[in-house]
Amino acid sequence: MEQGRLRFFGEVLGLSPLPERLRQARIALAGEVDVPPSRFGPTSLSQLRPRIGPWLWAGRFVIPRTALVTNLYNHTPTPIEAGWSVEKTQVRDFRGRRLTYDSHNGTDFSVPVGTPVAAAAPGRVVRIASEYNRGGLKLFLDHGGGLMTCTAHLARTLVRVGDRVERGQTVALSGYSGLDALVTFPWGTPHIHFNVWLDGVPVDPFPHAGEVSMWRDGDVPLPSDPTTEPYAPSPIDPDRLEAGIEACSTVASRERIRAIVAMDERAAGLVAEMCYYPTRFREPVSPFAVRGVREPVLTLPLAREAVDRVVFVDDL
């Protein structure tokens, strides 16, 4: 797929089509019957980084070829029933520090707009979705064994659903699509939000509480050249998949997920819905036939041609 110049409003900010993006933004700000409004407060201002954001918006690294980790997975989240919280009221990252916020369930790698995004392991594209209230343009990959990843806030995807991808292959271009960017521009930091799911549950890929690191190269991720490796799709249990869909209390969401024809793509739709709209579910149900094993298999989801390393922003 062509990698021409990015359109700032339509792709980088993800504002196209505008009527649909405004409808989705209202969900975050006002909520719906089954989704409480997002929570913001004075501590949310910690997401503004005026010494970093403008550089990245301008397409320039703050430190040459270095991705800045600006948010980590929060191990002490607030109850999701109270609403998706961008406040910092009870936070602890894997190091015991506070580089995260209440409801953050992934890792933010801050890079210049237009940075090539790579597959963190061999796999298959099982979903591409754009939700302005939940991470903008997102690309979901199945890596086998019940392991899935997602990169969010993209400007453009370079693959299609059903494509087989290799580790280190460029699959998208970074942006800062989503409501976050619109309300923090230009002091917010353009980044990709990286989710890891094992058995349909969000997990922290960094080592913590005796758990092994999921990064192949140690405690922190490194990029990989494109490499050809074996890949076997995650086995789906049809009964568990249907039970997971039935556990969704929102009729429209159930019908939308059931309408997805391919079983692995339907499973990805269920996992995404459970992650981004957990209040719609009576209980989470993994759609996978086998229990996943936490292993060091992931590499940095950014292309080696652009990025050499990562640095935690609170270490600068």
C-alpha beads as a LAMMPS data file, in Angstrom:
LAMMPS data file: protein, C-alpha beads

316 atoms
315 bonds

1 atom types
1 bond types

-500.0 500.0 xlo xhi
-500.0 500.0 ylo yhi
-500.0 500.0 zlo zhi

Masses

1 110.0

Atoms # bond

1 1 1 0.000 0.000 0.000
2 1 1 1.289 3.460 -0.882
3 1 1 3.069 5.481 1.813
4 1 1 2.398 8.975 0.455
5 1 1 2.178 12.179 2.466
6 1 1 -0.094 11.935 5.492
7 1 1 -3.166 14.166 5.665
8 1 1 -2.945 16.017 8.981
9 1 1 -6.624 16.338 9.891
10 1 1 -7.945 13.218 8.161
11 1 1 -5.162 10.752 9.062
12 1 1 -2.760 12.094 11.713
13 1 1 -5.633 13.370 13.887
14 1 1 -8.041 10.774 12.486
15 1 1 -10.916 13.233 12.050
16 1 1 -12.370 11.650 8.910
17 1 1 -15.307 11.085 8.557
18 1 1 -16.060 14.030 10.829
19 1 1 -19.735 13.263 11.753
20 1 1 -18.815 9.754 12.947
21 1 1 -15.780 11.016 14.873
22 1 1 -17.925 13.623 16.646
23 1 1 -20.454 10.930 17.585
24 1 1 -17.661 8.768 19.028
25 1 1 -16.143 11.714 20.895
26 1 1 -19.480 12.303 22.624
27 1 1 -19.306 8.771 24.066
28 1 1 -16.049 9.626 25.850
29 1 1 -17.288 12.980 27.112
30 1 1 -20.905 12.189 27.981
31 1 1 -21.033 8.385 28.068
32 1 1 -23.822 6.096 26.865
33 1 1 -26.341 3.871 28.610
34 1 1 -23.733 1.104 28.933
35 1 1 -20.552 3.247 28.996
36 1 1 -19.853 5.786 31.772
37 1 1 -18.201 9.059 30.722
38 1 1 -14.424 9.280 30.904
39 1 1 -12.910 10.958 33.955
40 1 1 -10.512 13.895 33.767
41 1 1 -9.079 16.149 36.465
42 1 1 -6.087 18.305 37.420
43 1 1 -3.795 15.263 37.531
44 1 1 -4.628 14.585 33.862
45 1 1 -2.416 17.562 33.021
46 1 1 0.571 15.256 33.544
47 1 1 -0.137 13.995 30.011
48 1 1 1.008 17.369 28.653
49 1 1 4.734 17.483 27.874
50 1 1 5.498 20.872 26.266
51 1 1 9.219 20.130 25.973
52 1 1 8.538 16.966 23.967
53 1 1 5.199 17.210 22.160
54 1 1 5.961 19.975 19.631
55 1 1 9.109 18.169 18.435
56 1 1 7.202 14.975 17.728
57 1 1 4.334 16.802 16.016
58 1 1 6.966 18.407 13.767
59 1 1 8.263 14.961 12.790
60 1 1 11.503 15.190 14.782
61 1 1 12.919 12.869 17.440
62 1 1 13.723 14.439 20.814
63 1 1 16.675 12.027 21.043
64 1 1 17.841 10.663 17.663
65 1 1 16.249 7.315 16.763
66 1 1 14.848 6.883 20.284
67 1 1 11.258 6.120 21.287
68 1 1 10.243 7.679 24.605
69 1 1 8.070 5.551 26.892
70 1 1 5.601 8.111 28.234
71 1 1 3.046 5.794 29.886
72 1 1 3.243 2.236 31.183
73 1 1 0.643 -0.340 32.226
74 1 1 -1.044 0.588 35.519
75 1 1 -1.071 -2.269 38.040
76 1 1 -3.516 -0.542 40.430
77 1 1 -6.406 0.600 38.192
78 1 1 -9.512 2.312 39.511
79 1 1 -12.864 0.464 39.088
80 1 1 -13.849 0.669 35.444
81 1 1 -17.507 0.998 36.495
82 1 1 -16.590 4.529 37.599
83 1 1 -15.539 5.415 34.045
84 1 1 -12.357 5.342 31.996
85 1 1 -10.006 7.502 34.068
86 1 1 -7.178 9.635 32.697
87 1 1 -6.521 10.875 36.231
88 1 1 -3.607 9.774 38.429
89 1 1 -5.290 8.805 41.699
90 1 1 -3.857 5.305 42.251
91 1 1 -1.029 4.364 39.933
92 1 1 1.955 2.013 39.930
93 1 1 3.949 0.868 36.910
94 1 1 6.047 -2.312 36.751
95 1 1 9.019 -0.498 38.323
96 1 1 6.985 0.745 41.283
97 1 1 6.942 4.274 39.854
98 1 1 4.080 6.457 38.583
99 1 1 4.618 6.620 34.822
100 1 1 1.002 5.776 33.999
101 1 1 -2.577 6.836 34.789
102 1 1 -5.591 5.163 36.381
103 1 1 -7.068 3.228 33.448
104 1 1 -3.961 2.800 31.301
105 1 1 -3.660 -0.831 30.197
106 1 1 -0.852 -0.633 27.647
107 1 1 2.471 1.017 26.811
108 1 1 2.857 4.388 25.068
109 1 1 5.862 4.720 22.761
110 1 1 6.159 8.406 21.816
111 1 1 7.667 8.962 18.370
112 1 1 7.460 11.545 15.575
113 1 1 4.308 11.531 13.477
114 1 1 4.791 9.223 10.485
115 1 1 7.196 6.786 12.168
116 1 1 6.953 3.255 10.659
117 1 1 5.150 0.840 12.990
118 1 1 6.217 -2.820 12.941
119 1 1 4.730 -6.187 13.870
120 1 1 6.077 -7.237 17.292
121 1 1 5.966 -10.924 16.313
122 1 1 4.879 -12.986 13.293
123 1 1 1.133 -13.186 12.914
124 1 1 -2.021 -12.346 10.999
125 1 1 -4.041 -9.139 10.765
126 1 1 -7.363 -9.962 12.427
127 1 1 -8.929 -6.541 12.872
128 1 1 -8.605 -2.891 11.849
129 1 1 -10.917 -0.408 13.552
130 1 1 -11.161 3.322 14.165
131 1 1 -12.883 4.665 17.300
132 1 1 -12.221 8.286 18.150
133 1 1 -13.129 7.736 21.805
134 1 1 -10.892 4.670 22.189
135 1 1 -7.460 5.082 20.631
136 1 1 -8.277 6.232 17.104
137 1 1 -7.123 3.966 14.272
138 1 1 -6.087 0.543 15.620
139 1 1 -4.435 -2.527 14.090
140 1 1 -4.884 -5.937 15.762
141 1 1 -2.561 -8.906 15.186
142 1 1 -2.938 -12.528 16.270
143 1 1 0.420 -14.147 17.077
144 1 1 -0.807 -17.640 17.986
145 1 1 -1.219 -19.354 21.332
146 1 1 -3.853 -16.874 22.502
147 1 1 -1.447 -13.923 22.148
148 1 1 -2.742 -10.766 20.478
149 1 1 -1.323 -7.257 20.148
150 1 1 -2.769 -3.943 19.052
151 1 1 -1.172 -0.660 18.011
152 1 1 -3.404 2.400 18.387
153 1 1 -3.354 6.117 17.468
154 1 1 -2.194 5.214 13.957
155 1 1 -2.349 7.582 11.001
156 1 1 -2.462 4.894 8.322
157 1 1 -2.393 1.106 8.097
158 1 1 -0.303 -0.506 5.346
159 1 1 -1.837 -3.993 5.551
160 1 1 -5.332 -5.472 5.305
161 1 1 -7.371 -7.838 7.456
162 1 1 -6.311 -11.381 6.607
163 1 1 -2.719 -10.495 5.700
164 1 1 0.098 -12.634 7.101
165 1 1 2.832 -10.424 8.577
166 1 1 6.415 -11.073 9.652
167 1 1 8.218 -9.891 12.757
168 1 1 9.654 -6.425 12.129
169 1 1 7.540 -5.846 9.006
170 1 1 6.244 -2.293 8.641
171 1 1 2.466 -2.509 9.003
172 1 1 1.418 1.111 9.657
173 1 1 2.495 4.722 10.103
174 1 1 2.184 6.400 13.479
175 1 1 0.051 9.465 14.107
176 1 1 -2.015 10.560 17.068
177 1 1 -5.526 9.731 15.926
178 1 1 -8.201 9.917 18.583
179 1 1 -9.769 12.379 20.987
180 1 1 -6.632 12.480 23.174
181 1 1 -4.711 14.387 20.522
182 1 1 -7.475 16.853 19.765
183 1 1 -7.728 17.987 23.390
184 1 1 -3.958 18.068 24.096
185 1 1 -2.501 19.442 20.830
186 1 1 0.278 20.599 20.619
187 1 1 1.525 19.749 24.136
188 1 1 0.422 16.113 24.136
189 1 1 2.952 13.633 22.773
190 1 1 2.175 11.759 19.541
191 1 1 2.618 8.054 20.276
192 1 1 1.492 4.550 19.544
193 1 1 -0.444 2.879 22.338
194 1 1 0.608 -0.789 22.426
195 1 1 -1.744 -3.370 23.943
196 1 1 -0.836 -6.989 24.667
197 1 1 -3.540 -9.580 25.379
198 1 1 -3.052 -13.151 26.580
199 1 1 -6.211 -15.278 26.611
200 1 1 -8.204 -12.142 25.845
201 1 1 -6.963 -10.309 28.956
202 1 1 -4.732 -7.188 28.880
203 1 1 -1.261 -7.928 30.290
204 1 1 1.889 -5.916 30.943
205 1 1 4.708 -7.145 28.662
206 1 1 7.344 -5.809 31.064
207 1 1 8.570 -8.088 33.906
208 1 1 6.697 -7.598 37.170
209 1 1 5.740 -9.448 40.363
210 1 1 7.835 -12.471 39.419
211 1 1 6.350 -12.644 35.906
212 1 1 8.769 -13.155 33.017
213 1 1 9.312 -10.342 30.524
214 1 1 7.428 -10.826 27.258
215 1 1 10.116 -8.882 25.398
216 1 1 12.387 -11.217 23.457
217 1 1 15.552 -9.222 24.132
218 1 1 15.275 -8.738 27.903
219 1 1 13.530 -6.347 30.249
220 1 1 13.038 -3.653 27.594
221 1 1 12.148 -4.082 23.914
222 1 1 14.485 -3.732 20.966
223 1 1 13.491 -3.462 17.294
224 1 1 13.879 -6.344 14.873
225 1 1 14.744 -6.557 11.217
226 1 1 11.982 -8.213 9.178
227 1 1 12.415 -11.951 9.726
228 1 1 10.486 -14.996 8.534
229 1 1 9.407 -17.221 11.426
230 1 1 6.783 -19.948 11.905
231 1 1 3.262 -18.861 12.825
232 1 1 0.247 -20.950 13.820
233 1 1 -3.076 -19.151 14.405
234 1 1 -4.569 -19.119 17.888
235 1 1 -7.083 -21.996 18.146
236 1 1 -10.597 -20.685 18.738
237 1 1 -13.185 -22.577 20.800
238 1 1 -16.555 -21.906 19.079
239 1 1 -18.520 -22.524 22.279
240 1 1 -16.348 -20.192 24.344
241 1 1 -16.517 -17.574 21.602
242 1 1 -20.315 -17.704 21.608
243 1 1 -20.390 -17.622 25.419
244 1 1 -18.193 -14.533 25.375
245 1 1 -20.479 -12.790 22.908
246 1 1 -23.552 -13.784 24.918
247 1 1 -21.934 -12.279 28.038
248 1 1 -22.166 -8.875 26.360
249 1 1 -25.243 -7.093 27.707
250 1 1 -25.431 -4.628 24.799
251 1 1 -27.593 -6.002 21.986
252 1 1 -26.057 -3.862 19.232
253 1 1 -22.544 -4.946 20.217
254 1 1 -23.534 -8.633 20.296
255 1 1 -25.063 -8.394 16.832
256 1 1 -22.056 -6.526 15.438
257 1 1 -19.579 -9.110 16.737
258 1 1 -21.711 -12.081 15.617
259 1 1 -21.895 -10.604 12.106
260 1 1 -18.116 -11.023 11.633
261 1 1 -17.791 -14.071 9.369
262 1 1 -14.237 -15.349 9.965
263 1 1 -13.973 -16.982 13.385
264 1 1 -10.547 -15.566 14.284
265 1 1 -11.691 -12.080 13.304
266 1 1 -14.868 -12.537 15.350
267 1 1 -12.713 -13.560 18.328
268 1 1 -10.597 -10.435 17.837
269 1 1 -13.767 -8.349 17.772
270 1 1 -14.816 -9.889 21.087
271 1 1 -11.404 -9.283 22.703
272 1 1 -11.411 -5.661 21.514
273 1 1 -14.931 -5.047 22.830
274 1 1 -14.072 -6.573 26.232
275 1 1 -10.960 -4.393 26.476
276 1 1 -12.337 -1.050 25.328
277 1 1 -15.915 -1.396 26.626
278 1 1 -15.658 -3.675 29.687
279 1 1 -18.842 -2.290 31.270
280 1 1 -20.820 -3.920 28.457
281 1 1 -19.945 -7.399 29.764
282 1 1 -21.325 -9.385 32.684
283 1 1 -18.014 -11.278 32.746
284 1 1 -15.030 -11.651 30.396
285 1 1 -14.749 -14.984 28.564
286 1 1 -11.646 -16.010 26.619
287 1 1 -12.543 -17.289 23.128
288 1 1 -9.373 -19.376 22.841
289 1 1 -9.243 -23.183 22.998
290 1 1 -5.931 -23.380 24.869
291 1 1 -4.489 -21.400 27.732
292 1 1 -1.755 -19.016 26.601
293 1 1 1.761 -19.141 28.021
294 1 1 3.600 -15.965 28.985
295 1 1 6.863 -16.087 27.027
296 1 1 9.580 -13.652 25.807
297 1 1 8.463 -13.410 22.185
298 1 1 7.784 -9.715 21.441
299 1 1 10.041 -7.098 19.893
300 1 1 9.588 -3.327 19.741
301 1 1 6.532 -2.473 17.591
302 1 1 8.522 0.167 15.711
303 1 1 10.613 -0.386 12.586
304 1 1 14.367 -0.793 12.968
305 1 1 14.836 1.551 10.007
306 1 1 13.602 4.392 12.245
307 1 1 14.195 3.450 15.895
308 1 1 17.151 1.865 17.721
309 1 1 16.055 1.925 21.359
310 1 1 13.573 3.090 23.996
311 1 1 14.064 5.370 27.016
312 1 1 11.644 5.913 29.908
313 1 1 10.760 9.588 29.902
314 1 1 11.024 9.817 33.698
315 1 1 14.682 8.776 33.429
316 1 1 15.587 11.844 31.371

Bonds

1 1 1 2
2 1 2 3
3 1 3 4
4 1 4 5
5 1 5 6
6 1 6 7
7 1 7 8
8 1 8 9
9 1 9 10
10 1 10 11
11 1 11 12
12 1 12 13
13 1 13 14
14 1 14 15
15 1 15 16
16 1 16 17
17 1 17 18
18 1 18 19
19 1 19 20
20 1 20 21
21 1 21 22
22 1 22 23
23 1 23 24
24 1 24 25
25 1 25 26
26 1 26 27
27 1 27 28
28 1 28 29
29 1 29 30
30 1 30 31
31 1 31 32
32 1 32 33
33 1 33 34
34 1 34 35
35 1 35 36
36 1 36 37
37 1 37 38
38 1 38 39
39 1 39 40
40 1 40 41
41 1 41 42
42 1 42 43
43 1 43 44
44 1 44 45
45 1 45 46
46 1 46 47
47 1 47 48
48 1 48 49
49 1 49 50
50 1 50 51
51 1 51 52
52 1 52 53
53 1 53 54
54 1 54 55
55 1 55 56
56 1 56 57
57 1 57 58
58 1 58 59
59 1 59 60
60 1 60 61
61 1 61 62
62 1 62 63
63 1 63 64
64 1 64 65
65 1 65 66
66 1 66 67
67 1 67 68
68 1 68 69
69 1 69 70
70 1 70 71
71 1 71 72
72 1 72 73
73 1 73 74
74 1 74 75
75 1 75 76
76 1 76 77
77 1 77 78
78 1 78 79
79 1 79 80
80 1 80 81
81 1 81 82
82 1 82 83
83 1 83 84
84 1 84 85
85 1 85 86
86 1 86 87
87 1 87 88
88 1 88 89
89 1 89 90
90 1 90 91
91 1 91 92
92 1 92 93
93 1 93 94
94 1 94 95
95 1 95 96
96 1 96 97
97 1 97 98
98 1 98 99
99 1 99 100
100 1 100 101
101 1 101 102
102 1 102 103
103 1 103 104
104 1 104 105
105 1 105 106
106 1 106 107
107 1 107 108
108 1 108 109
109 1 109 110
110 1 110 111
111 1 111 112
112 1 112 113
113 1 113 114
114 1 114 115
115 1 115 116
116 1 116 117
117 1 117 118
118 1 118 119
119 1 119 120
120 1 120 121
121 1 121 122
122 1 122 123
123 1 123 124
124 1 124 125
125 1 125 126
126 1 126 127
127 1 127 128
128 1 128 129
129 1 129 130
130 1 130 131
131 1 131 132
132 1 132 133
133 1 133 134
134 1 134 135
135 1 135 136
136 1 136 137
137 1 137 138
138 1 138 139
139 1 139 140
140 1 140 141
141 1 141 142
142 1 142 143
143 1 143 144
144 1 144 145
145 1 145 146
146 1 146 147
147 1 147 148
148 1 148 149
149 1 149 150
150 1 150 151
151 1 151 152
152 1 152 153
153 1 153 154
154 1 154 155
155 1 155 156
156 1 156 157
157 1 157 158
158 1 158 159
159 1 159 160
160 1 160 161
161 1 161 162
162 1 162 163
163 1 163 164
164 1 164 165
165 1 165 166
166 1 166 167
167 1 167 168
168 1 168 169
169 1 169 170
170 1 170 171
171 1 171 172
172 1 172 173
173 1 173 174
174 1 174 175
175 1 175 176
176 1 176 177
177 1 177 178
178 1 178 179
179 1 179 180
180 1 180 181
181 1 181 182
182 1 182 183
183 1 183 184
184 1 184 185
185 1 185 186
186 1 186 187
187 1 187 188
188 1 188 189
189 1 189 190
190 1 190 191
191 1 191 192
192 1 192 193
193 1 193 194
194 1 194 195
195 1 195 196
196 1 196 197
197 1 197 198
198 1 198 199
199 1 199 200
200 1 200 201
201 1 201 202
202 1 202 203
203 1 203 204
204 1 204 205
205 1 205 206
206 1 206 207
207 1 207 208
208 1 208 209
209 1 209 210
210 1 210 211
211 1 211 212
212 1 212 213
213 1 213 214
214 1 214 215
215 1 215 216
216 1 216 217
217 1 217 218
218 1 218 219
219 1 219 220
220 1 220 221
221 1 221 222
222 1 222 223
223 1 223 224
224 1 224 225
225 1 225 226
226 1 226 227
227 1 227 228
228 1 228 229
229 1 229 230
230 1 230 231
231 1 231 232
232 1 232 233
233 1 233 234
234 1 234 235
235 1 235 236
236 1 236 237
237 1 237 238
238 1 238 239
239 1 239 240
240 1 240 241
241 1 241 242
242 1 242 243
243 1 243 244
244 1 244 245
245 1 245 246
246 1 246 247
247 1 247 248
248 1 248 249
249 1 249 250
250 1 250 251
251 1 251 252
252 1 252 253
253 1 253 254
254 1 254 255
255 1 255 256
256 1 256 257
257 1 257 258
258 1 258 259
259 1 259 260
260 1 260 261
261 1 261 262
262 1 262 263
263 1 263 264
264 1 264 265
265 1 265 266
266 1 266 267
267 1 267 268
268 1 268 269
269 1 269 270
270 1 270 271
271 1 271 272
272 1 272 273
273 1 273 274
274 1 274 275
275 1 275 276
276 1 276 277
277 1 277 278
278 1 278 279
279 1 279 280
280 1 280 281
281 1 281 282
282 1 282 283
283 1 283 284
284 1 284 285
285 1 285 286
286 1 286 287
287 1 287 288
288 1 288 289
289 1 289 290
290 1 290 291
291 1 291 292
292 1 292 293
293 1 293 294
294 1 294 295
295 1 295 296
296 1 296 297
297 1 297 298
298 1 298 299
299 1 299 300
300 1 300 301
301 1 301 302
302 1 302 303
303 1 303 304
304 1 304 305
305 1 305 306
306 1 306 307
307 1 307 308
308 1 308 309
309 1 309 310
310 1 310 311
311 1 311 312
312 1 312 313
313 1 313 314
314 1 314 315
315 1 315 316
